[in-house]
Amino acid sequence: MERKRNSRRRSAAAAFMLLALSLWMSGCSAGSPLSMLSATQSEKVVHAGGMQNEDSGDPEQAVQVDYPRPPEPSSSAKPAVKQPGDNIQPSPTTKPNSNKTGSATEKPKSNASSEETEKPDKQEKKLVALTFDDGPDSRYTTAILDILKEKGVKATFFVVGQQVEKEPETLKRIVDEGHAVGNHTMNHKQLPKLTDKQMKQEIESADKLIEKVIGYKPTMVRAPYGAVSDALKKYMKSENRQLVGWNVDTRDWAGTSVSDMRSMIKEKAKPGAIILMHSFGSKNIKHTVEMLPGAIDDLKKMGYTFVTADQLVS
């Protein structure tokens, strides 16, 4: 009898242990998904490069950033939205400099006084330089020299080497009468289209011819067509020479009429003006000769003093 009771107890205990083990294993297998779900939904993630659209449901619904949360924008600034390929925008806490109403962090633009930016004519030296390109020759250049002598005006002649070979006496007269001389290259080629070696040859060949006639190499150089390259600038700097351009173009080579050229000079002349004309190279240079006396008179009445180009660019 006692044996039967012990046997039943052992069976009951075993059954209870099996039941407990079964329940325990069932609880463990149900717990794993909960832990995984908790890990993946604890925070929402934004992809690198900005806000992306989710693939679920609404394609226009942007993924919301919960962490880290950016500071709230100020009431006067709209938060910038960065699109792919856009430049970096200011952060919401930074007031952009383009804010038309201004901000405490924005430095106001300094307004220079009129005395600093614009000096009255009476406080400036009203200097102007007449310059003539492409000579010398025995027709127009000599006629221009006659006018300058009569008016008591000095000018600058940028001469071409091949013309110096033909008219050395006219070049000598230019210097003898107190005018300045500049190098306008040997053959009037566009220097940026040449190699560095060819560019230097264009300038140095003209230098030799000019020096042979007047006894010195000019410091001023004017590039044909005003075409200047970085290589030319570097070369001029290494030689301590002056590249001289212009800021008033009469377009005499294009056949501009006498009256139009004269009006143009009066209108565009300002203190420090360098006026471009030609003394050779076109059949229309006769207009320059006809216009020159009146233009000189106009500039004198306007209070200008005539100087050579090197006096303005030095």
C-alpha positions in Angstrom: 0.0 0.0 0.0 2.8 2.4 1.0 4.6 1.5 -2.2 1.6 2.5 -4.3 1.4 5.9 -2.6 5.1 6.6 -3.2 4.8 5.6 -6.8 1.8 8.0 -7.3 3.7 10.8 -5.7 6.8 10.3 -7.9 4.5 10.2 -11.0 2.8 13.4 -9.9 6.1 15.1 -9.2 7.4 14.1 -12.6 4.3 15.3 -14.3 4.5 18.6 -12.5 8.2 19.0 -13.5 7.4 18.2 -17.1 4.6 20.7 -17.1 6.8 23.4 -15.5 9.6 22.7 -18.0 7.1 23.0 -20.9 5.7 26.3 -19.6 9.2 27.7 -19.1 10.4 26.8 -22.6 7.2 28.3 -24.0 7.8 31.6 -22.2 11.4 31.9 -23.4 10.5 31.3 -27.1 7.9 34.1 -26.9 10.3 36.6 -25.3 12.8 36.8 -28.1 10.7 38.6 -30.6 9.6 41.1 -28.0 13.3 42.0 -27.3 14.1 42.3 -31.0 11.0 44.5 -31.6 12.0 46.7 -28.7 15.6 47.1 -30.1 14.5 48.1 -33.6 11.7 50.6 -32.5 13.5 52.3 -29.7 14.6 55.2 -32.0 13.9 56.3 -35.5 16.8 56.7 -37.8 17.6 59.2 -40.5 19.8 58.1 -43.5 23.0 59.8 -44.1 22.7 62.7 -46.5 19.4 64.1 -45.1 15.8 63.1 -44.9 14.6 60.2 -47.0 11.1 59.0 -48.0 9.9 55.8 -46.5 8.9 53.0 -48.8 5.6 52.3 -46.9 2.4 53.8 -47.9 2.7 57.5 -48.6 5.8 58.2 -50.8 5.7 61.9 -49.7 5.9 61.1 -46.0 9.4 62.0 -44.8 11.1 60.0 -42.1 10.9 62.1 -38.9 14.1 62.7 -36.9 13.5 62.0 -33.2 17.2 62.0 -32.2 19.2 64.2 -32.1 16.6 66.9 -32.3 17.8 70.1 -33.8 17.3 73.4 -31.9 14.1 75.2 -32.7 14.5 78.0 -35.3 14.1 81.5 -34.3 10.8 83.2 -35.2 12.5 85.4 -37.8 14.3 82.6 -39.7 12.8 79.7 -41.6 14.5 76.4 -41.2 16.5 75.4 -44.3 15.6 72.2 -46.2 18.6 70.6 -47.8 17.9 68.9 -51.0 20.3 66.4 -52.7 22.9 68.4 -54.5 22.1 71.7 -52.8 24.8 73.8 -51.2 25.0 73.6 -47.4 22.4 76.0 -45.9 22.7 77.9 -42.6 21.6 76.0 -39.5 18.3 77.1 -38.0 20.0 79.0 -35.2 22.2 81.0 -37.6 20.7 84.1 -39.2 21.8 84.3 -42.8 23.6 87.4 -43.9 21.1 88.0 -46.6 18.4 88.8 -44.0 17.1 92.1 -45.4 15.9 93.3 -42.0 19.3 92.8 -40.4 20.3 90.9 -37.3 22.3 91.3 -34.2 25.0 89.1 -35.5 25.2 90.8 -38.9 27.8 93.5 -39.4 26.3 96.4 -41.2 28.0 97.3 -44.5 30.2 100.3 -44.1 29.2 103.3 -46.2 32.3 105.1 -47.3 32.0 108.8 -47.3 31.8 110.7 -50.5 35.2 112.2 -49.8 36.7 108.7 -49.8 35.0 107.3 -52.8 34.4 110.3 -55.0 36.6 113.3 -54.9 35.5 116.5 -56.6 37.3 117.3 -59.8 38.8 120.4 -58.2 40.6 118.1 -55.7 42.0 115.8 -58.4 44.7 116.3 -60.9 43.0 116.4 -64.2 45.6 114.5 -66.2 45.0 112.8 -69.6 47.3 110.9 -71.9 47.0 110.8 -75.7 48.3 107.6 -77.2 48.9 106.6 -80.8 49.5 103.0 -82.0 50.9 101.2 -85.0 53.3 103.8 -86.4 55.6 105.3 -87.2 55.0 106.3 -90.8 55.9 109.3 -92.9 52.3 110.5 -93.5 49.9 110.4 -90.6 52.5 110.1 -87.8 54.3 113.2 -89.0 51.0 115.1 -89.4 50.1 114.2 -85.8 53.5 115.3 -84.6 52.9 118.7 -86.3 49.6 119.2 -84.5 51.1 118.2 -81.1 53.9 120.6 -81.6 51.6 123.4 -82.5 49.4 122.8 -79.5 52.3 122.3 -77.1 51.1 118.8 -76.1 53.1 115.7 -75.3 51.8 112.2 -76.2 52.9 108.6 -76.3 53.5 106.5 -79.4 53.4 102.7 -79.2 55.4 101.7 -82.2 55.6 98.5 -84.2 59.0 97.0 -85.0 58.4 96.5 -88.7 57.4 100.2 -89.0 60.5 101.3 -87.1 62.6 99.5 -89.7 60.9 101.5 -92.5 60.7 104.9 -90.7 63.5 105.2 -88.2 63.7 109.0 -88.8 60.1 109.5 -87.7 60.7 107.5 -84.6 63.8 109.7 -83.9 61.6 112.8 -84.3 59.1 111.5 -81.8 61.7 111.3 -79.1 63.5 114.5 -80.1 60.2 116.5 -79.7 59.7 115.1 -76.1 57.1 112.4 -76.6 57.2 109.0 -75.0 57.7 105.7 -76.8 56.3 102.3 -76.0 56.8 98.8 -77.6 53.8 97.5 -79.6 55.6 94.3 -80.7 57.4 93.4 -83.9 54.5 92.3 -86.1 51.3 93.2 -84.2 50.3 89.6 -83.5 47.9 88.4 -80.8 50.3 87.4 -78.1 48.0 84.9 -76.2 48.0 82.8 -79.3 51.7 82.5 -79.4 54.0 80.2 -77.4 56.0 81.9 -74.6 59.1 81.8 -76.8 57.3 83.4 -79.7 55.7 86.0 -77.4 59.1 87.1 -76.1 60.6 87.2 -79.6 57.8 89.6 -80.7 58.6 92.0 -77.9 62.4 91.6 -77.8 62.8 92.0 -81.6 61.0 95.3 -81.5 63.1 96.3 -78.5 66.3 95.9 -80.4 65.1 98.0 -83.4 63.8 100.7 -81.1 66.9 100.8 -79.1 69.1 101.0 -82.2 67.3 104.2 -83.2 66.7 106.1 -80.0 69.5 104.6 -77.8 67.3 102.9 -75.1 64.7 100.1 -74.6 61.3 101.4 -73.8 59.8 100.4 -70.4 56.2 100.5 -71.6 54.6 97.7 -73.7 51.1 97.7 -75.2 49.7 94.3 -76.3 48.2 94.3 -79.8 44.4 94.3 -79.6 44.7 94.7 -75.8 45.0 90.9 -75.7 46.9 90.0 -72.5 47.7 86.6 -71.0 49.0 85.5 -67.6 52.2 84.5 -69.3 52.6 88.0 -70.6 51.9 89.6 -67.3 54.5 87.3 -65.6 57.1 88.2 -68.3 56.5 91.9 -67.9 56.8 91.7 -64.1 60.0 89.8 -64.4 61.4 92.5 -66.7 60.1 95.3 -64.5 58.1 96.7 -67.4 54.7 98.4 -67.6 51.8 96.9 -69.5 49.7 99.9 -70.7 46.1 99.6 -71.8 43.5 102.3 -72.3 40.1 103.4 -71.0 38.9 105.6 -73.9 38.8 103.9 -77.4 38.1 106.3 -80.2 37.7 103.4 -82.7 39.4 105.6 -85.3 40.5 102.5 -87.2 36.8 101.6 -87.8 36.1 104.8 -89.6 34.4 106.7 -86.8 33.5 110.2 -87.9 35.4 113.2 -86.8 32.4 114.6 -84.9 31.7 111.3 -83.2 35.3 110.8 -82.0 35.4 114.3 -80.7 32.1 113.9 -78.8 33.3 110.5 -77.4 36.5 112.0 -76.0 34.6 114.9 -74.4 32.0 112.5 -72.8 34.4 109.8 -71.6 37.4 111.8 -70.5 38.0 111.5 -66.8 41.1 112.3 -64.6 43.6 109.6 -65.5 42.1 108.8 -68.9 44.3 107.1 -71.5 42.9 107.7 -74.9 43.6 105.2 -77.7 44.1 106.4 -81.2 46.3 105.3 -84.2 48.9 107.0 -86.3 49.1 104.3 -88.9 47.4 101.0 -90.0 44.2 102.2 -91.6 43.0 104.4 -94.4 40.6 106.0 -91.8 43.5 107.6 -89.8 42.9 110.8 -91.7 39.9 111.3 -89.5 42.2 111.1 -86.5 44.3 113.9 -87.9 41.3 116.0 -88.7 39.8 115.4 -85.2 42.9 115.9 -83.1 43.2 119.7 -82.9 39.6 120.2 -81.8 39.8 117.4 -79.3 42.9 118.9 -77.7 41.1 122.3 -77.5 38.1 120.6 -75.9 40.2 118.9 -73.2 42.1 122.1 -72.5 38.8 124.0 -71.9 37.8 121.2 -69.6 40.9 121.8 -67.5 43.0 118.8 -68.5 46.7 118.7 -68.5 48.4 116.4 -71.1 51.0 113.9 -69.9 52.6 110.8 -71.3 51.2 107.4 -70.4 54.1 106.4 -68.1 53.2 109.3 -65.9 49.8 107.8 -65.3 50.7 104.1 -64.8 53.9 104.6 -62.8 
